[in-house]
Amino acid sequence: MVVLAGPDGYLLVDHPEPAANPAIQKALDGMEKRPVRFLLNTHWHYDHVGG
């Protein structure tokens, strides 16, 4: 997954499967507090859209 920061919030690219949610939340908690504004899936495979 890639996280891009913009002035109004974050763009998350290819959120992985749900098992990764705790690690992703921990990483986001360590970043500047901004809302997630967009999720971008590059293709339909489960490991890119499962979260």
C-alpha positions as CSV (number, residue, x, y, z in Angstrom):
1,M,0.0,0.0,0.0
2,V,1.1,3.5,-0.7
3,V,0.0,6.6,1.3
4,L,0.2,10.0,-0.3
5,A,-0.2,13.1,1.9
6,G,-1.9,16.2,0.5
7,P,-3.0,19.5,2.1
8,D,-6.5,18.2,2.7
9,G,-5.8,14.6,3.7
10,Y,-4.4,11.2,2.5
11,L,-4.8,9.1,-0.6
12,L,-4.4,5.4,0.0
13,V,-3.4,3.2,-3.0
14,D,-4.1,-0.5,-3.1
15,H,-5.3,-1.2,0.5
16,P,-4.3,-4.9,1.2
17,E,-6.4,-7.6,2.8
18,P,-8.2,-7.0,6.1
19,A,-5.5,-8.9,8.2
20,A,-3.2,-5.9,7.5
21,N,-5.6,-3.3,9.1
22,P,-4.0,-3.2,12.5
23,A,-0.5,-2.6,11.1
24,I,-1.9,0.1,8.7
25,Q,-3.7,1.8,11.5
26,K,-0.6,1.8,13.6
27,A,1.4,3.4,10.8
28,L,-1.3,6.0,10.2
29,D,-1.4,6.8,13.9
30,G,2.3,7.7,13.7
31,M,1.6,10.2,10.9
32,E,0.2,13.7,11.0
33,K,-3.5,13.6,11.8
34,R,-5.4,14.1,8.5
35,P,-8.5,12.4,7.1
36,V,-8.3,9.7,4.5
37,R,-10.0,11.4,1.5
38,F,-9.5,8.9,-1.2
39,L,-8.9,5.1,-1.8
40,L,-7.5,4.1,-5.2
41,N,-7.5,0.5,-6.3
42,T,-5.2,-0.2,-9.3
43,H,-6.9,-3.5,-10.1
44,W,-9.4,-5.9,-8.6
45,H,-7.2,-8.6,-7.0
46,Y,-8.1,-9.3,-3.4
47,D,-4.7,-8.3,-2.1
48,H,-5.3,-4.8,-3.5
49,V,-9.0,-4.3,-2.6
50,G,-9.6,-6.5,0.4
51,G,-9.3,-3.9,3.2
